[in-house]
Amino acid sequence: MTAHRLVVDGLGAPSRLVAGFVSALAACAGLPPRQAYRLRLATDEITTNIAVHGYRDRGGPVDLRGRVEPEVVRVCIEDEAPPFDPTGHDPAPRVAAGPTAVLGGYGLFLALRSVDHFAYVHVGGRNRTTLCVLRCAAGG
């Protein structure tokens, strides 16, 4: 098992740092480009959501921990923003509205569907979101 860690200030969207973190993790795991992209997309969407909506662009710690295991690559994201469970977000109204809908609001929809496993828990005053991509997923 290989572990990686990055702690960033959630001021704005630290996309470049997050992208570098996920890229290094994916390379270490030998993920095919499509799987690496899916993990990067989900991680970027969650960290951006934390910065913009959780911390309301005022900043705060975002702790990313990544692990490469024999069958899965896992990213755990923790923050101290107000509790928010992304799995309770229902994108159906926006998706049903079609192309005339107001732009935005699809980040959680993308994040939830980009990974093979998505979990959330609020513990010890922190939001903990776990994203997993299977290393052996067909179609990479």
BELSUL-V892777 format. One record per residue. N is the residue number from 1. PHI is phi in degrees with one decimal (NA if undefined). Layout:
# BELSUL-V892777
N:PHI, N:PHI
This chain:
# BELSUL-V892777
1:NA, 2:-114.8, 3:-119.1, 4:-132.8, 5:-147.0, 6:-145.5, 7:-119.1, 8:-125.4, 9:-87.3, 10:-73.0, 11:-73.1, 12:71.9, 13:-118.4, 14:-75.8, 15:-58.9, 16:-63.6, 17:-65.6, 18:-64.2, 19:-60.3, 20:-64.5, 21:-60.7, 22:-67.9, 23:-61.4, 24:-64.3, 25:-63.6, 26:-63.4, 27:-65.1, 28:-60.3, 29:-83.0, 30:70.3, 31:-68.3, 32:-63.8, 33:-52.1, 34:-64.9, 35:-69.5, 36:-60.4, 37:-63.7, 38:-60.2, 39:-68.1, 40:-64.8, 41:-59.1, 42:-63.4, 43:-65.2, 44:-64.1, 45:-63.6, 46:-67.7, 47:-67.5, 48:-65.8, 49:-62.0, 50:-61.6, 51:-64.1, 52:-79.8, 53:-97.1, 54:-71.9, 55:-91.4, 56:52.0, 57:59.6, 58:-101.8, 59:88.0, 60:162.6, 61:-70.3, 62:-127.1, 63:-107.5, 64:-110.9, 65:-125.1, 66:-120.7, 67:-136.3, 68:-105.0, 69:-115.3, 70:-53.8, 71:-114.4, 72:-148.4, 73:-111.8, 74:-122.6, 75:-121.2, 76:-111.0, 77:-117.1, 78:-123.4, 79:-148.0, 80:-111.3, 81:-72.0, 82:-55.1, 83:-54.4, 84:-153.1, 85:-98.3, 86:-61.6, 87:-69.8, 88:-88.5, 89:-77.4, 90:-104.6, 91:-82.8, 92:-52.5, 93:-58.6, 94:-68.5, 95:-63.7, 96:-67.0, 97:-67.6, 98:72.7, 99:-68.8, 100:-86.7, 101:-68.3, 102:-62.6, 103:-65.5, 104:99.4, 105:88.6, 106:-102.0, 107:-58.2, 108:-67.2, 109:-56.6, 110:-65.6, 111:-61.4, 112:-63.6, 113:-97.9, 114:-86.1, 115:-113.1, 116:-81.0, 117:-146.8, 118:-134.5, 119:-136.9, 120:-137.2, 121:-151.1, 122:-106.8, 123:-141.7, 124:58.7, 125:76.8, 126:-127.2, 127:-83.7, 128:-126.2, 129:-112.3, 130:-117.7, 131:-116.4, 132:-131.7, 133:-124.1, 134:-70.5, 135:-73.9, 136:-108.4, 137:-61.1, 138:-64.7, 139:83.1, 140:33.8
